[in-house]
Amino acid sequence: MARFGWTVESQRGSHRKLVHPERTDFLIVAFHGSLGRNTVRRILRQAGIDEDQFLKRL
């Protein structure tokens, strides 16, 4: 997510709070190893990142 401007602001247990300098909202993402496809899609949708654009930057 750092490639898209999101950075970790804080962490509580395995949950990380991601913030973006151009947005007022934030994301809470659980880091428990691997994430399911639908979970990744939900996170990308909340972050305003197109799935194809994300895959190209991997």
C-alpha positions, -999 to 999 in steps of 0.1 A, spaced: 0 0 0 30 23 5 33 25 -33 -1 42 -33 8 67 -6 -7 47 24 15 45 55 11 29 89 1 54 115 -3 30 144 -7 -6 153 -27 -24 180 -20 -61 181 -22 -74 145 -44 -45 133 -27 -16 116 -42 18 109 -32 31 75 -35 68 66 -30 87 33 -18 123 32 -44 134 7 -74 117 24 -92 123 57 -103 87 62 -82 58 72 -81 20 68 -78 -6 95 -62 -38 82 -56 -70 101 -22 -86 93 -27 -123 101 -5 -138 74 -23 -142 41 -55 -124 32 -84 -138 12 -92 -125 -23 -124 -108 -12 -107 -92 18 -81 -77 -5 -108 -65 -29 -126 -48 0 -95 -31 12 -86 -19 -23 -122 -5 -28 -120 13 6 -86 27 -4 -98 39 -38 -73 17 -57 -83 -1 -89 -75 -39 -87 -58 -39 -121 -37 -9 -111 -27 -27 -79 -17 -59 -97 5 -39 -121 24 -23 -93 32 -56 -74 
